Amino acid sequence: MRSNIPLPCLEDYDVSAITGFLPHEVPLQRLTNPYYAQWEEIAAAVPSLLLTRRIRSVVDAKLKLLSCEYLGSKAEWRRAYSVLGFIAHAYIWSVGDSTNKLPAQIARPFLETAEKLDLPAVATYAGLCLWNYKLIFNDEESLEHLDLDNITTINTFTGSIDESWFYLVSVYFEYKGAPCIVKGLDAIQYAREGNIAKVVETLQSLAEAIDELGSVLMRMEEMCDPHVFYFKIRPYLAGWKNMESVGLKNGVYYGDEVEPRLYAGGSNAQSSLIQTLDLILNVEHFGTGDSKGHDQNAFMSEMRSYMPGAHKRFLEHLSKVNIIKEFVTENAPQNPELVLSYDACIAMLKAFRDKHIQIVTRYIILQSQKSKTMGSDTTKTIRSGLAKSTHKKEDMRGTGGTALLPFLKQCRDETGDAAAGRWGRRILTGALTSKPSRSAMLESEFEDTKIGMAGSWKDDRSNVREGHW
């Protein structure tokens, strides 16, 4: 019985009631052991080394193969993983043609740190965001009162404010998501106790917390320019899966390994918070165009493989105890306020996904259209490495490309489908919409746009495809 399984204890899964999936302490800014000074120095110099086209020559000539035996605390292992991720991606996607081999001095320690943290050896959401921020003024606040105005990044590829802001909004998003995790577990506990009034109260608070996440997401526009993101930042975030069109036909060889590895790049789809909300509210997702008979777990499993091991296990535990939708449905006839509070959560989550579509449209879809009109000379001055000119229609789609908006729209619509009340379903599935909104018309215009390179990857176990960030 699901009710007999204990609810997950946050501390057992590296989750905090204060910081959510962020570490409960500020990430380590630098490996203090002088033995690892080379890693830190090269990672700090990545923007300059990319600018001067020296990253590969410096790594090949100066970086020694270092052992991980002197890494002690969990914070040190996380820091090493983050640092090596920045160096590895800079090395692969540096100016000029991409290379399909990571030298042993990067590959071996990267693989070891990844194994320790139960992550793939590639730049993930955890390495780029969760473990890559610091406080500007340590005396101004604790993590109990974290503010976006007092955090900055430790490492970036470009050294730009835009890139830092891109990561930091995600950091703050995770921080503001902590109450959602707590309230969701509280609601499940009250449901187990049969306390309808408390479930209603908690779900109302959860709806407000989810609504706040949408406001955080829209702050991306404050200091991250869409053009800079698409042409200058996004290329370095790409992994080496479905990258045939840019020279990585079989992925990347790690050191002396005889078989290449295929990994997707960093993506907000790797956020454990989004899956947590879906699980708490029992929102189900399926492959684009699939019926509910299709295996819905393939996509979730693919994304979870890019999450820290402890967070993966938290989601697995949560999936065994999430009874909210069942509780609401069983008690709906006599408790309309219970249905309304649950549907309010669904409405806020659907609204969040609407905002995500707006961001993706502005930062990726519209920018990809712009790239087709840019002259080759102009392109060369602002793009490098993976970011190559893509004027031809077939190049724009790419072998790893995917129809981005249909997938995101389906995720949003599936969220609305989870509504418990008949009226809520009519509202959230668009049955009462009299005319298409401006954003809906924009979505329709670019519905079949396919984005290659850093924009997408394909889950080989199904036809599920996900867009980047």
C-alpha positions as CSV (number, residue, x, y, z in Angstrom):
1,M,0.0,0.0,0.0
2,R,1.3,3.5,-0.9
3,S,0.0,4.8,2.5
4,N,2.3,2.3,4.3
5,I,5.5,3.7,2.7
6,P,7.1,6.5,4.8
7,L,7.3,9.9,3.2
8,P,10.8,10.8,2.0
9,C,13.0,12.6,4.6
10,L,14.5,15.5,2.8
11,E,17.9,15.3,4.5
12,D,18.3,11.7,3.3
13,Y,18.3,12.9,-0.3
14,D,20.4,16.1,-0.2
15,V,17.2,18.2,-0.3
16,S,16.7,21.1,2.0
17,A,13.5,22.6,3.4
18,I,15.2,26.0,3.0
19,T,17.2,25.7,-0.3
20,G,15.4,22.9,-2.0
21,F,17.7,21.0,-4.4
22,L,20.4,23.6,-3.9
23,P,23.1,22.5,-1.4
24,H,22.2,23.5,2.2
25,E,25.4,25.4,2.2
26,V,26.8,27.8,-0.4
27,P,28.9,25.9,-2.9
28,L,32.7,25.7,-2.5
29,Q,34.2,28.6,-4.6
30,R,37.6,27.0,-5.1
31,L,39.3,23.7,-4.3
32,T,41.6,24.7,-1.5
33,N,44.2,21.9,-1.9
34,P,47.1,23.5,-4.0
35,Y,47.3,20.1,-5.8
36,Y,44.2,21.1,-7.8
37,A,45.3,24.7,-8.6
38,Q,45.7,23.9,-12.3
39,W,42.0,22.9,-12.6
40,E,40.9,26.1,-10.9
41,E,43.3,28.4,-12.9
42,I,42.2,27.0,-16.3
43,A,38.5,27.0,-15.4
44,A,38.8,30.7,-14.3
45,A,40.6,31.5,-17.5
46,V,38.1,29.7,-19.8
47,P,36.6,33.0,-21.2
48,S,40.0,34.4,-22.0
49,L,41.3,31.1,-23.4
50,L,38.2,30.8,-25.7
51,L,38.6,34.4,-26.8
52,T,42.3,33.9,-27.7
53,R,41.6,30.4,-29.1
54,R,44.1,28.8,-26.8
55,I,42.0,26.5,-24.6
56,R,43.1,23.3,-26.4
57,S,46.8,24.2,-26.6
58,V,46.9,25.2,-23.0
59,V,45.2,22.0,-21.8
60,D,47.3,19.8,-24.0
61,A,50.6,21.4,-23.0
62,K,50.1,22.5,-19.4
63,L,47.4,20.5,-17.7
64,K,48.7,17.4,-15.9
65,L,46.7,14.3,-15.1
66,L,45.6,14.7,-11.5
67,S,44.3,12.2,-9.1
68,C,41.0,12.6,-7.3
69,E,42.3,11.0,-4.1
70,Y,42.7,14.3,-2.3
71,L,39.1,15.3,-2.8
72,G,37.4,14.8,0.6
73,S,34.0,16.4,1.3
74,K,30.9,16.3,-0.9
75,A,31.4,20.0,-1.6
76,E,34.9,19.3,-3.0
77,W,33.6,16.5,-5.3
78,R,30.9,18.8,-6.6
79,R,33.3,21.6,-7.2
80,A,35.7,19.4,-9.1
81,Y,32.8,18.1,-11.2
82,S,31.7,21.6,-12.0
83,V,35.2,22.8,-12.9
84,L,36.0,19.9,-15.1
85,G,32.6,20.3,-16.9
86,F,33.5,23.9,-17.9
87,I,37.0,22.8,-19.1
88,A,35.6,19.8,-21.0
89,H,32.9,21.8,-22.9
90,A,35.3,24.6,-23.7
91,Y,37.8,22.1,-25.1
92,I,35.2,20.3,-27.3
93,W,33.4,23.4,-28.6
94,S,36.3,25.8,-28.9
95,V,36.7,28.1,-31.9
96,G,37.1,26.2,-35.2
97,D,36.0,22.6,-35.8
98,S,34.8,20.5,-32.9
99,T,37.0,17.7,-31.6
100,N,35.7,14.3,-30.7
101,K,38.2,13.5,-28.0
102,L,38.8,14.7,-24.5
103,P,42.4,14.3,-23.4
104,A,43.0,11.9,-20.4
105,Q,44.0,14.8,-18.1
106,I,40.3,16.0,-18.4
107,A,38.5,12.8,-19.1
108,R,39.8,10.5,-16.3
109,P,39.1,12.8,-13.3
110,F,35.8,14.0,-14.9
111,L,34.6,10.4,-15.2
112,E,35.7,9.7,-11.6
113,T,33.9,12.7,-10.1
114,A,30.8,12.0,-12.2
115,E,30.7,8.4,-10.9
116,K,31.1,9.6,-7.3
117,L,28.1,11.9,-7.7
118,D,26.1,9.5,-9.8
119,L,26.1,11.8,-12.8
120,P,27.2,11.6,-16.5
121,A,30.6,13.2,-17.3
122,V,29.2,16.2,-19.1
123,A,28.2,19.7,-18.1
124,T,24.8,19.2,-16.4
125,Y,22.3,21.6,-14.8
126,A,23.8,20.6,-11.4
127,G,27.3,21.6,-12.4
128,L,26.3,24.7,-14.3
129,C,23.7,26.1,-11.8
130,L,23.2,24.2,-8.5
131,W,26.9,24.1,-7.6
132,N,28.1,27.2,-9.4
133,Y,27.0,30.3,-7.5
134,K,28.3,32.3,-4.5
135,L,27.2,35.2,-2.4
136,I,28.4,38.7,-3.3
137,F,28.4,39.9,0.3
138,N,28.5,37.1,2.9
139,D,27.4,39.4,5.7
140,E,24.2,40.5,4.1
141,E,22.2,37.3,4.2
142,S,22.1,33.7,5.0
143,L,20.7,31.0,2.8
144,E,17.5,31.4,4.7
145,H,17.0,34.7,3.0
146,L,18.7,34.3,-0.4
147,D,18.1,37.0,-2.9
148,L,18.9,37.2,-6.6
149,D,20.5,40.6,-6.1
150,N,23.2,39.1,-3.8
151,I,24.4,36.0,-5.8
152,T,26.8,35.7,-8.7
153,T,28.4,32.8,-10.7
154,I,31.7,31.2,-9.9
155,N,32.5,30.2,-13.5
156,T,31.2,30.9,-17.0
157,F,32.3,30.2,-20.6
158,T,32.0,33.8,-21.9
159,G,32.5,36.0,-18.8
160,S,29.3,37.9,-19.8
161,I,26.6,39.2,-17.5
162,D,24.1,37.5,-19.7
163,E,25.5,34.1,-19.1
164,S,25.8,34.7,-15.3
165,W,22.2,35.9,-15.2
166,F,21.0,32.8,-17.1
167,Y,22.5,30.5,-14.5
168,L,21.5,32.7,-11.5
169,V,17.8,32.8,-12.4
170,S,17.9,29.0,-12.3
171,V,19.6,29.1,-8.9
172,Y,17.0,31.5,-7.6
173,F,14.2,29.4,-9.2
174,E,15.4,26.3,-7.2
175,Y,15.6,28.3,-4.0
176,K,12.1,29.7,-4.4
177,G,10.9,26.1,-5.2
178,A,11.9,24.8,-1.7
179,P,8.5,25.8,-0.2
180,C,6.8,23.8,-3.0
181,I,8.6,20.7,-2.0
182,V,7.7,21.1,1.7
183,K,4.0,22.0,1.1
184,G,3.7,19.1,-1.4
185,L,4.9,16.6,1.2
186,D,2.7,18.2,3.9
187,A,-0.3,17.9,1.6
188,I,0.4,14.2,1.1
189,Q,0.7,13.7,4.9
190,Y,-2.6,15.5,5.6
191,A,-4.2,13.4,2.9
192,R,-3.0,10.2,4.6
193,E,-4.6,11.5,7.8
194,G,-7.8,12.3,6.0
195,N,-7.6,16.0,7.1
196,I,-9.5,17.6,4.2
197,A,-9.3,21.1,5.6
198,K,-5.6,21.0,6.0
199,V,-5.1,19.5,2.5
200,V,-7.2,22.4,1.1
201,E,-5.2,25.0,3.0
202,T,-1.8,23.5,2.0
203,L,-2.8,23.2,-1.7
204,Q,-3.8,26.8,-1.7
205,S,-0.4,27.7,-0.3
206,L,1.2,25.4,-2.9
207,A,-0.6,27.2,-5.7
208,E,0.7,30.5,-4.6
209,A,4.2,29.2,-4.4
210,I,4.0,27.7,-7.9
211,D,2.7,31.1,-9.2
212,E,5.8,32.7,-7.7
213,L,8.1,30.4,-9.8
214,G,6.6,31.8,-12.9
215,S,7.5,35.3,-11.8
216,V,11.1,34.2,-11.2
217,L,11.3,32.6,-14.6
218,M,10.3,35.8,-16.4
219,R,13.1,37.7,-14.7
220,M,15.3,36.0,-17.2
221,E,14.6,38.9,-19.5
222,E,16.0,41.5,-17.2
223,M,19.7,40.9,-17.9
224,C,20.0,38.0,-20.4
225,D,19.7,39.2,-24.0
226,P,18.1,36.6,-26.3
227,H,20.6,37.3,-29.1
228,V,23.6,36.9,-26.8
229,F,22.2,33.7,-25.3
230,Y,21.5,32.0,-28.6
231,F,24.6,32.9,-30.5
232,K,27.2,33.3,-27.7
233,I,26.3,31.2,-24.7
234,R,24.1,28.3,-25.9
235,P,26.7,26.7,-28.2
236,Y,28.9,25.9,-25.2
237,L,26.1,24.2,-23.3
238,A,25.7,21.5,-26.0
239,G,26.5,17.9,-25.2
240,W,27.7,15.3,-27.7
241,K,24.5,13.4,-28.4
242,N,22.8,13.7,-31.8
243,M,25.6,16.0,-33.0
244,E,26.4,14.4,-36.3
245,S,25.7,17.7,-38.2
246,V,28.6,19.4,-36.4
247,G,31.1,16.7,-36.6
248,L,30.4,14.5,-33.6
249,K,29.0,11.5,-35.5
250,N,29.6,9.0,-32.7
251,G,30.0,11.2,-29.6
252,V,33.2,11.9,-27.8
253,Y,36.1,9.6,-26.8
254,Y,37.2,10.0,-23.2
255,G,40.9,9.6,-22.9
256,D,42.0,6.2,-24.1
257,E,38.6,4.7,-24.1
258,V,37.9,2.7,-27.3
259,E,34.1,3.5,-27.3
260,P,32.8,7.0,-27.5
261,R,30.2,8.4,-25.1
262,L,27.0,10.1,-26.0
263,Y,25.7,12.7,-23.6
264,A,23.1,15.5,-23.9
265,G,24.2,18.9,-22.7
266,G,23.0,20.9,-19.7
267,S,19.3,21.7,-19.7
268,N,16.6,23.1,-17.3
269,A,14.8,19.8,-18.1
270,Q,17.3,18.3,-15.7
271,S,15.8,20.3,-12.8
272,S,14.4,17.9,-10.2
273,L,12.0,20.6,-9.0
274,I,9.9,20.4,-12.2
275,Q,9.5,16.7,-11.9
276,T,8.7,17.0,-8.2
277,L,5.8,19.3,-8.9
278,D,4.5,16.9,-11.6
279,L,4.8,14.0,-9.2
280,I,3.1,15.8,-6.3
281,L,0.2,16.7,-8.5
282,N,0.1,13.5,-10.4
283,V,0.6,15.2,-13.8
284,E,1.5,12.6,-16.4
285,H,3.5,13.2,-19.6
286,F,3.8,11.1,-22.7
287,G,5.8,11.1,-26.0
288,T,4.8,13.8,-28.5
289,G,1.7,12.6,-30.3
290,D,1.5,9.4,-28.1
291,S,-1.6,8.1,-26.5
292,K,-1.6,7.2,-22.8
293,G,-0.9,3.6,-23.7
294,H,2.7,4.5,-24.5
295,D,5.5,4.1,-21.9
296,Q,5.4,7.4,-20.1
297,N,8.5,6.6,-18.0
298,A,11.1,6.7,-20.8
299,F,11.3,10.5,-20.9
300,M,11.4,10.9,-17.1
301,S,14.1,8.2,-16.8
302,E,16.2,10.0,-19.5
303,M,16.0,13.3,-17.6
304,R,16.7,11.8,-14.3
305,S,19.9,10.2,-15.5
306,Y,21.3,13.8,-15.7
307,M,20.3,14.6,-12.1
308,P,22.5,14.0,-9.0
309,G,22.0,10.5,-7.6
310,A,20.4,11.6,-4.4
311,H,17.8,13.7,-6.2
312,K,17.0,10.9,-8.6
313,R,16.3,8.7,-5.6
314,F,14.1,11.3,-4.0
315,L,11.9,11.4,-7.1
316,E,11.7,7.6,-7.1
317,H,10.6,7.7,-3.5
318,L,8.1,10.5,-4.1
319,S,6.5,8.5,-7.0
320,K,5.6,5.8,-4.6
321,V,3.7,8.0,-2.1
322,N,2.0,10.7,-4.3
323,I,-1.7,10.2,-3.5
324,I,-3.0,13.8,-3.8
325,K,-4.9,13.4,-7.0
326,E,-6.4,10.1,-5.8
327,F,-7.4,11.7,-2.5
328,V,-9.0,14.7,-4.3
329,T,-11.0,12.6,-6.7
330,E,-12.3,10.3,-3.9
331,N,-13.5,13.2,-1.8
332,A,-14.6,15.5,-4.6
333,P,-18.4,15.1,-4.4
334,Q,-18.8,16.4,-0.9
335,N,-15.8,18.8,-1.0
336,P,-15.8,21.2,-3.9
337,E,-13.3,23.4,-2.1
338,L,-10.8,20.5,-2.3
339,V,-11.2,20.3,-6.0
340,L,-10.8,24.0,-6.4
341,S,-7.6,24.1,-4.4
342,Y,-6.1,21.2,-6.4
343,D,-7.2,22.7,-9.7
344,A,-5.6,26.0,-8.6
345,C,-2.3,24.2,-8.3
346,I,-2.8,22.7,-11.8
347,A,-3.7,26.1,-13.2
348,M,-0.6,27.7,-11.7
349,L,1.6,24.9,-13.1
350,K,0.0,25.3,-16.5
351,A,0.6,29.0,-16.3
352,F,4.2,28.4,-15.5
353,R,4.5,26.3,-18.6
354,D,2.9,29.0,-20.6
355,K,5.6,31.4,-19.5
356,H,8.3,28.8,-20.3
357,I,7.0,28.6,-23.8
358,Q,7.2,32.4,-24.1
359,I,10.8,32.3,-22.9
360,V,11.7,29.5,-25.3
361,T,10.0,31.3,-28.2
362,R,11.9,34.5,-27.6
363,Y,15.3,33.0,-26.7
364,I,15.5,30.1,-29.2
365,I,12.7,30.0,-31.8
366,L,12.8,33.6,-32.9
367,Q,16.6,33.7,-32.7
368,S,16.9,30.6,-34.9
369,Q,14.8,32.3,-37.5
370,K,17.0,35.3,-37.3
371,S,20.1,33.1,-37.9
372,K,18.8,32.2,-41.3
373,T,18.9,35.8,-42.5
374,M,22.4,36.6,-41.2
375,G,25.2,37.0,-43.8
376,S,28.1,34.6,-43.5
377,D,30.6,37.4,-42.8
378,T,28.5,38.7,-39.9
379,T,28.0,35.2,-38.6
380,K,31.7,34.6,-38.3
381,T,32.2,37.7,-36.2
382,I,29.8,36.7,-33.5
383,R,29.7,32.9,-33.5
384,S,32.3,30.2,-32.9
385,G,32.7,26.5,-32.4
386,L,29.3,24.8,-32.4
387,A,27.6,28.1,-33.3
388,K,28.1,27.9,-37.1
389,S,26.1,29.6,-39.8
390,T,22.9,27.7,-40.6
391,H,21.3,29.3,-43.6
392,K,20.0,26.2,-45.4
393,K,16.7,24.7,-44.3
394,E,18.2,21.3,-43.8
395,D,21.0,22.6,-41.7
396,M,18.6,24.5,-39.6
397,R,16.7,21.3,-38.8
398,G,19.8,19.2,-38.2
399,T,19.9,15.5,-37.5
400,G,19.4,16.1,-33.8
401,G,16.7,18.7,-34.3
402,T,13.2,18.5,-32.9
403,A,9.9,20.3,-33.2
404,L,10.4,22.2,-29.9
405,L,7.0,24.0,-29.5
406,P,4.8,21.0,-30.1
407,F,6.6,19.2,-27.3
408,L,6.4,22.1,-24.8
409,K,2.7,22.7,-25.7
410,Q,1.9,19.1,-25.1
411,C,3.6,19.2,-21.7
412,R,1.5,22.3,-20.9
413,D,-1.7,20.7,-22.2
414,E,-1.1,17.5,-20.3
415,T,-0.8,19.7,-17.1
416,G,-4.3,21.1,-17.8
417,D,-5.6,17.5,-18.4
418,A,-4.8,16.7,-14.8
419,A,-7.5,19.0,-13.4
420,A,-9.9,17.2,-11.1
421,G,-13.1,19.2,-11.6
422,R,-15.2,19.3,-14.8
423,W,-15.2,23.1,-14.9
424,G,-11.5,23.2,-14.2
425,R,-10.8,20.8,-17.1
426,R,-12.9,23.0,-19.4
427,I,-11.0,26.1,-18.4
428,L,-7.5,24.6,-18.4
429,T,-7.9,22.6,-21.7
430,G,-9.1,25.6,-23.6
431,A,-12.6,24.5,-24.1
432,L,-13.9,28.0,-23.2
433,T,-11.4,30.0,-25.2
434,S,-13.3,32.3,-27.6
435,K,-10.3,33.3,-29.7
436,P,-6.6,32.5,-29.9
437,S,-4.3,34.7,-27.8
438,R,-1.3,36.5,-29.3
439,S,1.1,34.0,-27.8
440,A,-1.0,31.1,-29.1
441,M,-0.8,32.5,-32.7
442,L,2.9,32.9,-32.3
443,E,3.2,29.3,-31.2
444,S,1.3,28.2,-34.2
445,E,3.5,30.1,-36.6
446,F,6.6,28.4,-35.4
447,E,5.1,25.1,-34.4
448,D,7.2,23.0,-36.8
449,T,10.5,24.9,-36.2
450,K,13.2,22.4,-35.6
451,I,16.3,23.3,-33.6
452,G,19.5,21.4,-33.8
453,M,22.8,21.5,-32.0
454,A,22.4,22.6,-28.4
455,G,18.7,22.9,-28.9
456,S,17.6,19.3,-28.4
457,W,18.2,15.7,-28.0
458,K,16.3,12.5,-28.6
459,D,15.4,9.8,-26.1
460,D,16.4,6.7,-28.0
461,R,13.9,4.5,-26.1
462,S,10.9,6.4,-27.4
463,N,10.0,9.2,-29.7
464,V,10.1,11.7,-26.9
465,R,12.2,14.7,-27.7
466,E,13.0,17.7,-25.5
467,G,14.2,21.2,-26.3
468,H,17.1,22.9,-24.6
469,W,16.4,25.2,-21.6
